[in-house]
Amino acid sequence: MSSEPPARSRQRGRQPAPLPVVAGDEAAYGDILAVLGRQLGEQATDAGRRSRLTGVHFEYAEEPKSVHEMAGGAGYSLASNWFTQLLAQLAVANSITKSQLCVFLYVAGGQLPGTGIAQYTQQEITDGLNRIAVQKGGKKTTRSTVNRAVQALCGYNWVERVGNGRIQINVRLWFQGSSAAQQEVLAGIAKRHGCTPGAFPYGVGPAGVHEEERSADPAVKDGFSGRARSRGAGIPHQCAGERSTGRQSHG
């Protein structure tokens, strides 16, 4: 019989302590963390000697985000392509005045992000539109002209007065903000108007649009006067639940 001790007694060095038993589904996860920590602690070295790992620091790189590059520092808005082309067509056909077009573009470009609200008095709109004309000594617009233009735009359902010098842009035509913010604005407008089809912001545009435009776009099939279209047409989806109640809407 050999006098050498068993192989187990010849092993040298500190033996790892047995891992605690973890109940449930976390057992395997706890074992992995314990083994990983022990291995990192054993492998970390400093000037040829072993060191105990005291912590691990993780850094995560930010995901690259592409942004639109737009001129100026006032941000940018989303505009309906249909409406943008319609503006040009109406201007060529003299179906909208220059003052109405200029006032709409000025307030649409000045809306507060995520609200569709332009915080302008009529005098501020007048002064803003006249800025370059004053510098060049050109023809200027007047406050009375701006007032008439705002009234006409309200009749077209392109904008709406909401009091205290605030103008609500029709956010289905022009909006600065996210889709979620737009839906919140539309829901708020729907509450103010009682979900009436044909009302702001769903009854859109001036009368007298070309017949081919009227027949081509179902959204304007019954005209641009801002009057209510056939019942049920153009009901905002925020009010879709009311369609089955038999509630009648009047423009």
C-alpha positions as CSV (number, residue, x, y, z in Angstrom):
1,M,0.0,0.0,0.0
2,S,1.4,3.4,-1.0
3,S,2.4,5.8,1.8
4,E,1.6,8.9,-0.3
5,P,-1.4,10.9,0.8
6,P,-4.5,11.0,-1.4
7,A,-4.5,13.4,-4.3
8,R,-6.9,15.7,-2.7
9,S,-4.5,16.5,0.2
10,R,-1.8,17.5,-2.3
11,Q,-3.8,20.4,-3.7
12,R,-2.4,23.7,-2.8
13,G,-3.8,27.2,-2.7
14,R,-7.0,28.7,-1.3
15,Q,-10.1,26.9,-2.4
16,P,-13.2,28.9,-3.4
17,A,-16.0,28.8,-1.0
18,P,-19.1,26.9,-2.0
19,L,-21.7,29.1,-3.7
20,P,-24.9,29.7,-1.7
21,V,-28.0,28.0,-2.9
22,V,-30.5,30.5,-4.3
23,A,-34.1,29.5,-4.5
24,G,-36.2,30.0,-7.5
25,D,-35.4,31.1,-11.0
26,E,-32.6,33.4,-9.7
27,A,-30.3,30.6,-8.8
28,A,-28.6,30.3,-12.1
29,Y,-28.3,34.1,-12.4
30,G,-26.7,34.4,-9.0
31,D,-24.2,31.6,-9.8
32,I,-23.1,33.3,-13.0
33,L,-22.6,36.6,-11.2
34,A,-20.6,35.0,-8.5
35,V,-18.4,33.1,-10.9
36,L,-17.8,36.1,-13.0
37,G,-16.9,38.3,-10.1
38,R,-14.5,35.6,-8.7
39,Q,-12.8,35.2,-12.1
40,L,-12.4,38.9,-12.6
41,G,-10.9,39.2,-9.1
42,E,-8.4,36.5,-9.7
43,Q,-7.4,37.7,-13.1
44,A,-6.9,41.4,-12.2
45,T,-3.2,42.0,-11.7
46,D,-1.1,45.0,-10.7
47,A,2.7,45.0,-11.3
48,G,2.8,41.2,-11.4
49,R,0.8,40.5,-8.3
50,R,-2.8,39.6,-7.8
51,S,-5.3,42.3,-6.8
52,R,-8.8,42.0,-5.6
53,L,-11.5,43.5,-7.9
54,T,-13.4,46.2,-6.0
55,G,-15.8,47.3,-8.7
56,V,-16.6,47.5,-12.4
57,H,-17.5,50.6,-14.3
58,F,-19.5,50.5,-17.5
59,E,-19.8,53.3,-20.0
60,Y,-22.4,53.3,-22.8
61,A,-22.0,55.3,-25.9
62,E,-25.0,57.4,-26.9
63,E,-26.9,56.3,-29.9
64,P,-26.4,58.6,-32.9
65,K,-29.5,60.6,-33.7
66,S,-30.0,62.1,-37.1
67,V,-31.6,65.6,-36.9
68,H,-32.9,67.9,-39.6
69,E,-30.7,70.7,-40.7
70,M,-32.8,73.7,-41.2
71,A,-32.0,77.4,-41.8
72,G,-32.4,79.8,-39.0
73,G,-32.8,79.2,-35.3
74,A,-36.5,79.0,-34.9
75,G,-36.8,75.3,-35.5
76,Y,-39.0,73.7,-38.2
77,S,-42.6,72.6,-38.7
78,L,-44.4,69.8,-40.5
79,A,-46.7,71.0,-43.2
80,S,-49.3,69.1,-45.3
81,N,-47.9,68.7,-48.8
82,W,-51.4,68.9,-50.2
83,F,-52.0,72.2,-48.3
84,T,-48.6,73.7,-49.3
85,Q,-49.4,73.1,-53.0
86,L,-52.9,74.4,-52.5
87,L,-51.5,77.7,-51.2
88,A,-49.6,78.2,-54.4
89,Q,-52.7,77.2,-56.5
90,L,-54.9,79.6,-54.6
91,A,-52.4,82.5,-55.0
92,V,-52.1,82.0,-58.7
93,A,-55.9,81.8,-59.1
94,N,-56.3,85.0,-57.0
95,S,-58.5,83.0,-54.6
96,I,-56.6,84.2,-51.6
97,T,-55.2,87.7,-51.0
98,K,-51.6,88.4,-50.5
99,S,-52.3,89.7,-47.0
100,Q,-54.1,86.5,-46.0
101,L,-51.3,84.3,-47.3
102,C,-48.6,86.4,-45.5
103,V,-50.5,86.5,-42.2
104,F,-51.0,82.8,-42.2
105,L,-47.4,82.0,-43.0
106,Y,-46.2,84.4,-40.4
107,V,-48.3,83.1,-37.5
108,A,-47.7,79.4,-38.6
109,G,-44.0,80.0,-38.5
110,G,-44.3,81.6,-35.0
111,Q,-46.2,78.9,-33.2
112,L,-45.0,77.6,-29.9
113,P,-43.7,74.0,-30.2
114,G,-46.1,71.3,-29.3
115,T,-49.1,73.6,-29.0
116,G,-50.0,75.0,-32.4
117,I,-50.5,78.4,-30.7
118,A,-49.0,81.6,-32.0
119,Q,-48.8,84.2,-29.2
120,Y,-49.2,87.3,-31.3
121,T,-51.4,90.4,-31.0
122,Q,-52.5,91.9,-34.4
123,Q,-50.0,94.8,-33.9
124,E,-47.2,92.3,-33.4
125,I,-48.2,90.5,-36.6
126,T,-48.2,93.8,-38.4
127,D,-44.8,94.9,-37.1
128,G,-43.3,91.5,-37.8
129,L,-44.6,91.5,-41.4
130,N,-43.3,95.1,-41.9
131,R,-39.7,94.4,-40.6
132,I,-38.0,94.1,-44.0
133,A,-40.3,96.8,-45.6
134,V,-39.2,99.2,-42.9
135,Q,-35.5,98.5,-43.6
136,K,-35.9,99.0,-47.3
137,G,-38.4,101.8,-47.2
138,G,-41.0,99.6,-49.1
139,K,-44.8,99.4,-48.9
140,K,-46.0,98.3,-45.5
141,T,-49.2,96.5,-44.4
142,T,-51.5,98.0,-41.8
143,R,-53.1,96.7,-38.7
144,S,-56.6,96.9,-40.2
145,T,-55.4,94.8,-43.2
146,V,-54.0,92.2,-40.8
147,N,-57.3,92.2,-38.8
148,R,-59.3,91.5,-42.0
149,A,-56.9,88.8,-43.0
150,V,-57.2,87.1,-39.6
151,Q,-61.0,87.2,-39.9
152,A,-60.8,85.6,-43.3
153,L,-58.4,82.9,-42.2
154,C,-60.8,82.0,-39.3
155,G,-63.5,81.7,-41.9
156,Y,-61.4,79.3,-43.9
157,N,-60.7,77.2,-40.7
158,W,-57.0,77.7,-41.2
159,V,-56.7,79.4,-37.8
160,E,-58.9,80.1,-34.8
161,R,-58.8,82.8,-32.2
162,V,-58.5,81.4,-28.7
163,G,-58.4,84.6,-26.7
164,N,-55.7,86.7,-24.9
165,G,-53.8,87.5,-28.1
166,R,-53.5,83.8,-29.0
167,I,-54.1,82.2,-32.4
168,Q,-54.6,78.5,-32.8
169,I,-53.1,77.2,-36.0
170,N,-55.0,74.3,-37.7
171,V,-52.5,71.7,-36.8
172,R,-53.7,69.3,-39.5
173,L,-52.2,71.9,-42.0
174,W,-49.1,73.1,-40.2
175,F,-47.6,71.9,-36.9
176,Q,-44.4,72.2,-34.9
177,G,-43.9,69.2,-32.7
178,S,-44.3,65.4,-32.4
179,S,-47.2,63.3,-33.5
180,A,-48.1,62.6,-29.9
181,A,-48.2,66.4,-29.2
182,Q,-50.4,66.9,-32.3
183,Q,-52.9,64.3,-31.1
184,E,-53.1,66.0,-27.7
185,V,-53.8,69.3,-29.4
186,L,-56.5,67.7,-31.7
187,A,-58.1,66.1,-28.7
188,G,-58.3,69.5,-26.9
189,I,-59.8,71.2,-30.0
190,A,-62.4,68.4,-30.3
191,K,-63.5,69.0,-26.8
192,R,-64.0,72.7,-27.4
193,H,-66.1,72.1,-30.6
194,G,-68.1,69.2,-29.4
195,C,-66.8,66.9,-32.2
196,T,-68.8,68.7,-34.8
197,P,-67.9,67.5,-38.3
198,G,-66.9,70.3,-40.6
199,A,-65.9,72.6,-37.8
200,F,-62.3,73.7,-36.9
201,P,-59.9,72.0,-37.7
202,Y,-61.7,69.7,-40.1
203,G,-63.6,72.1,-42.3
204,V,-60.8,73.5,-44.4
205,G,-60.3,76.2,-47.0
206,P,-61.9,79.0,-49.0
207,A,-64.7,78.5,-51.4
208,G,-64.2,78.5,-55.2
209,V,-61.5,75.9,-55.4
210,H,-61.1,74.2,-58.8
211,E,-63.5,71.4,-59.6
212,E,-60.7,69.0,-60.2
213,E,-59.4,69.6,-56.7
214,R,-62.9,69.2,-55.3
215,S,-63.4,65.8,-57.0
216,A,-59.9,64.5,-56.5
217,D,-59.6,65.0,-52.7
218,P,-62.4,63.4,-50.6
219,A,-61.4,65.7,-47.7
220,V,-62.7,68.7,-49.6
221,K,-65.4,67.1,-51.6
222,D,-68.1,69.4,-50.3
223,G,-66.2,72.6,-50.7
224,F,-63.8,74.9,-48.7
225,S,-66.2,77.2,-47.1
226,G,-65.9,75.8,-43.6
227,R,-69.5,74.7,-43.6
228,A,-70.4,71.3,-42.2
229,R,-70.0,68.4,-44.7
230,S,-72.3,65.4,-44.9
231,R,-73.0,64.0,-41.5
232,G,-70.3,61.6,-40.4
233,A,-67.7,62.9,-42.8
234,G,-64.5,64.2,-41.3
235,I,-65.3,63.2,-37.7
236,P,-62.0,63.3,-35.8
237,H,-60.9,59.9,-34.5
238,Q,-60.9,61.3,-30.9
239,C,-64.7,61.4,-31.3
240,A,-65.1,58.1,-33.1
241,G,-66.9,56.6,-30.1
242,E,-69.7,59.0,-30.4
243,R,-70.6,57.9,-33.9
244,S,-72.4,54.8,-32.7
245,T,-74.5,56.8,-30.1
246,G,-76.8,58.3,-32.7
247,R,-75.7,61.8,-31.8
248,Q,-76.3,64.3,-34.6
249,S,-73.8,67.0,-35.3
250,H,-74.6,70.3,-36.9
251,G,-72.1,72.7,-38.5
